[in-house]
Amino acid sequence: MWKRALVGAVGALRRPYSSGGGGISSAVNSMLLRSLKDHYQEVAKMNMPPKVSPPSPFTIVKGALDSHGPVLKRSYGDEEVSIYVMRLLTPEDEDSAIDQLFIHVDVSKPQQNESLIFLCGLYEDALGIHSVSMRPKVQDSGYLLIPSQYTGPVFAELDEKMRDAFHSYIEERGVNESLFKFLQAWLYVKEHRNLMRWFKTMGLFIDGKKPATGA
């Protein structure tokens, strides 16, 4: 199953090795290069999840797979809504299946120096807000700037009516569990691509070769 195949491909390969003479470095390099090549070929044969389109009117940000920036964007009136995603890991994630996502929702307006930021947990059947704050606009880096001023109360400590209103606010902008299937599949593809690149660049380094531009 493709959810578990990616995990199996990254399992650590550990075999005892010993040598009493010279040429140890060359032998170790050869062994490592063979292992990297075998794993690269194994990962290259993996079937990716079925292609999933994002819910309208969100569109995929060009180049998102190779950056730390936003994955999805849409316009809502004069606002721009951007969504960043990463997997949400817990100690129970033994099989590393991507069943929980952590999303950063950035709502920005022209002429405003700050964005409204929602940090949320996204699941197949639910979305939960962890925090809401105002922060300086990010420049597609995917990383939140560390705030230098008060960012607001703990979300869970707000009264229920206000929490519900914030949920309605982002749901009106299309941020809900309908995004899960696309973002889950997108993360699998991104992790597959990163893993392929890791095996390749690691092998080139061990072999003393320079990676091609853009590799």
Contacts in CASP RR format, 6 or more apart in sequence:
PFRMAT RR
TARGET T0000
AUTHOR 0000-0000-0000
METHOD contacts of the structure
MODEL  1
MWKRALVGAVGALRRPYSSGGGGISSAVNSMLLRSLKDHYQEVAKMNMPP
KVSPPSPFTIVKGALDSHGPVLKRSYGDEEVSIYVMRLLTPEDEDSAIDQ
LFIHVDVSKPQQNESLIFLCGLYEDALGIHSVSMRPKVQDSGYLLIPSQY
TGPVFAELDEKMRDAFHSYIEERGVNESLFKFLQAWLYVKEHRNLMRWFK
TMGLFIDGKKPATGA
2 46 0 8 1.000
2 47 0 8 1.000
2 48 0 8 1.000
2 49 0 8 1.000
2 188 0 8 1.000
3 95 0 8 1.000
3 97 0 8 1.000
3 98 0 8 1.000
3 188 0 8 1.000
4 95 0 8 1.000
4 96 0 8 1.000
4 97 0 8 1.000
5 46 0 8 1.000
5 47 0 8 1.000
6 43 0 8 1.000
6 46 0 8 1.000
6 96 0 8 1.000
6 188 0 8 1.000
6 191 0 8 1.000
6 192 0 8 1.000
6 195 0 8 1.000
7 95 0 8 1.000
7 96 0 8 1.000
9 39 0 8 1.000
9 42 0 8 1.000
9 43 0 8 1.000
9 46 0 8 1.000
9 195 0 8 1.000
10 39 0 8 1.000
10 195 0 8 1.000
13 35 0 8 1.000
13 39 0 8 1.000
17 28 0 8 1.000
17 31 0 8 1.000
19 27 0 8 1.000
29 206 0 8 1.000
29 207 0 8 1.000
32 203 0 8 1.000
32 206 0 8 1.000
33 203 0 8 1.000
33 206 0 8 1.000
33 207 0 8 1.000
36 199 0 8 1.000
36 202 0 8 1.000
36 203 0 8 1.000
36 206 0 8 1.000
37 199 0 8 1.000
37 203 0 8 1.000
39 199 0 8 1.000
40 196 0 8 1.000
40 199 0 8 1.000
40 200 0 8 1.000
43 192 0 8 1.000
43 195 0 8 1.000
43 196 0 8 1.000
43 199 0 8 1.000
44 196 0 8 1.000
46 192 0 8 1.000
48 188 0 8 1.000
48 189 0 8 1.000
48 192 0 8 1.000
49 184 0 8 1.000
49 185 0 8 1.000
49 188 0 8 1.000
49 189 0 8 1.000
50 185 0 8 1.000
51 185 0 8 1.000
52 181 0 8 1.000
52 182 0 8 1.000
52 185 0 8 1.000
52 186 0 8 1.000
53 182 0 8 1.000
54 60 0 8 1.000
54 72 0 8 1.000
54 179 0 8 1.000
54 182 0 8 1.000
55 174 0 8 1.000
55 178 0 8 1.000
55 179 0 8 1.000
55 182 0 8 1.000
57 74 0 8 1.000
57 75 0 8 1.000
58 72 0 8 1.000
58 73 0 8 1.000
58 74 0 8 1.000
58 83 0 8 1.000
58 174 0 8 1.000
58 179 0 8 1.000
59 72 0 8 1.000
59 73 0 8 1.000
59 74 0 8 1.000
60 71 0 8 1.000
60 72 0 8 1.000
60 186 0 8 1.000
61 69 0 8 1.000
61 70 0 8 1.000
61 71 0 8 1.000
61 72 0 8 1.000
61 73 0 8 1.000
61 82 0 8 1.000
64 70 0 8 1.000
64 71 0 8 1.000
64 186 0 8 1.000
65 186 0 8 1.000
65 189 0 8 1.000
65 190 0 8 1.000
65 193 0 8 1.000
66 193 0 8 1.000
67 140 0 8 1.000
68 84 0 8 1.000
68 141 0 8 1.000
68 142 0 8 1.000
68 143 0 8 1.000
69 84 0 8 1.000
69 140 0 8 1.000
69 141 0 8 1.000
69 142 0 8 1.000
70 82 0 8 1.000
70 83 0 8 1.000
70 84 0 8 1.000
70 106 0 8 1.000
70 140 0 8 1.000
70 142 0 8 1.000
71 83 0 8 1.000
71 84 0 8 1.000
71 85 0 8 1.000
71 183 0 8 1.000
71 186 0 8 1.000
72 82 0 8 1.000
72 83 0 8 1.000
72 179 0 8 1.000
72 182 0 8 1.000
72 183 0 8 1.000
73 80 0 8 1.000
73 81 0 8 1.000
73 82 0 8 1.000
73 83 0 8 1.000
74 80 0 8 1.000
74 81 0 8 1.000
74 173 0 8 1.000
74 174 0 8 1.000
75 81 0 8 1.000
76 107 0 8 1.000
76 172 0 8 1.000
76 173 0 8 1.000
78 109 0 8 1.000
78 110 0 8 1.000
79 107 0 8 1.000
79 108 0 8 1.000
79 109 0 8 1.000
79 173 0 8 1.000
80 107 0 8 1.000
80 108 0 8 1.000
80 109 0 8 1.000
81 105 0 8 1.000
81 106 0 8 1.000
81 107 0 8 1.000
81 173 0 8 1.000
81 174 0 8 1.000
81 175 0 8 1.000
82 105 0 8 1.000
82 106 0 8 1.000
82 108 0 8 1.000
83 103 0 8 1.000
83 104 0 8 1.000
83 105 0 8 1.000
83 106 0 8 1.000
83 175 0 8 1.000
83 179 0 8 1.000
83 183 0 8 1.000
84 103 0 8 1.000
84 104 0 8 1.000
84 106 0 8 1.000
84 142 0 8 1.000
85 101 0 8 1.000
85 102 0 8 1.000
85 103 0 8 1.000
85 104 0 8 1.000
85 122 0 8 1.000
85 183 0 8 1.000
85 186 0 8 1.000
85 187 0 8 1.000
86 101 0 8 1.000
86 102 0 8 1.000
86 187 0 8 1.000
87 98 0 8 1.000
87 100 0 8 1.000
87 101 0 8 1.000
87 102 0 8 1.000
87 187 0 8 1.000
88 100 0 8 1.000
88 101 0 8 1.000
88 102 0 8 1.000
88 121 0 8 1.000
89 100 0 8 1.000
90 100 0 8 1.000
93 99 0 8 1.000
93 100 0 8 1.000
98 184 0 8 1.000
98 187 0 8 1.000
98 188 0 8 1.000
99 123 0 8 1.000
99 124 0 8 1.000
99 184 0 8 1.000
100 121 0 8 1.000
100 122 0 8 1.000
100 123 0 8 1.000
101 121 0 8 1.000
101 122 0 8 1.000
101 123 0 8 1.000
101 180 0 8 1.000
101 183 0 8 1.000
101 184 0 8 1.000
101 187 0 8 1.000
102 119 0 8 1.000
102 120 0 8 1.000
102 121 0 8 1.000
102 122 0 8 1.000
103 119 0 8 1.000
103 120 0 8 1.000
103 121 0 8 1.000
103 122 0 8 1.000
103 175 0 8 1.000
103 179 0 8 1.000
103 183 0 8 1.000
104 117 0 8 1.000
104 118 0 8 1.000
104 119 0 8 1.000
104 120 0 8 1.000
104 142 0 8 1.000
104 144 0 8 1.000
105 117 0 8 1.000
105 118 0 8 1.000
105 119 0 8 1.000
105 120 0 8 1.000
105 170 0 8 1.000
105 173 0 8 1.000
105 175 0 8 1.000
106 115 0 8 1.000
106 116 0 8 1.000
106 117 0 8 1.000
106 137 0 8 1.000
106 138 0 8 1.000
107 115 0 8 1.000
107 116 0 8 1.000
107 117 0 8 1.000
107 118 0 8 1.000
107 170 0 8 1.000
107 173 0 8 1.000
108 115 0 8 1.000
108 116 0 8 1.000
108 137 0 8 1.000
112 137 0 8 1.000
113 136 0 8 1.000
113 137 0 8 1.000
114 134 0 8 1.000
114 135 0 8 1.000
114 136 0 8 1.000
114 137 0 8 1.000
115 134 0 8 1.000
115 135 0 8 1.000
115 136 0 8 1.000
115 137 0 8 1.000
115 138 0 8 1.000
116 132 0 8 1.000
116 133 0 8 1.000
116 134 0 8 1.000
117 131 0 8 1.000
117 132 0 8 1.000
117 133 0 8 1.000
117 134 0 8 1.000
117 135 0 8 1.000
117 144 0 8 1.000
118 129 0 8 1.000
118 131 0 8 1.000
118 132 0 8 1.000
118 166 0 8 1.000
118 170 0 8 1.000
118 175 0 8 1.000
119 129 0 8 1.000
119 130 0 8 1.000
119 131 0 8 1.000
120 127 0 8 1.000
120 128 0 8 1.000
120 129 0 8 1.000
120 130 0 8 1.000
120 170 0 8 1.000
120 175 0 8 1.000
121 127 0 8 1.000
121 128 0 8 1.000
121 129 0 8 1.000
121 130 0 8 1.000
122 128 0 8 1.000
122 177 0 8 1.000
122 179 0 8 1.000
122 180 0 8 1.000
122 183 0 8 1.000
123 177 0 8 1.000
123 180 0 8 1.000
124 177 0 8 1.000
124 180 0 8 1.000
124 181 0 8 1.000
124 184 0 8 1.000
125 177 0 8 1.000
126 177 0 8 1.000
127 167 0 8 1.000
127 170 0 8 1.000
127 175 0 8 1.000
127 176 0 8 1.000
127 177 0 8 1.000
128 167 0 8 1.000
129 155 0 8 1.000
129 163 0 8 1.000
129 166 0 8 1.000
129 167 0 8 1.000
129 170 0 8 1.000
130 155 0 8 1.000
131 151 0 8 1.000
131 154 0 8 1.000
131 155 0 8 1.000
132 152 0 8 1.000
132 155 0 8 1.000
132 166 0 8 1.000
133 147 0 8 1.000
133 151 0 8 1.000
133 152 0 8 1.000
134 151 0 8 1.000
135 144 0 8 1.000
135 145 0 8 1.000
135 147 0 8 1.000
135 151 0 8 1.000
136 145 0 8 1.000
138 144 0 8 1.000
138 145 0 8 1.000
155 163 0 8 1.000
155 166 0 8 1.000
156 163 0 8 1.000
158 166 0 8 1.000
170 176 0 8 1.000
197 215 0 8 1.000
200 211 0 8 1.000
200 215 0 8 1.000
201 211 0 8 1.000
201 215 0 8 1.000
204 210 0 8 1.000
204 211 0 8 1.000
204 215 0 8 1.000
END
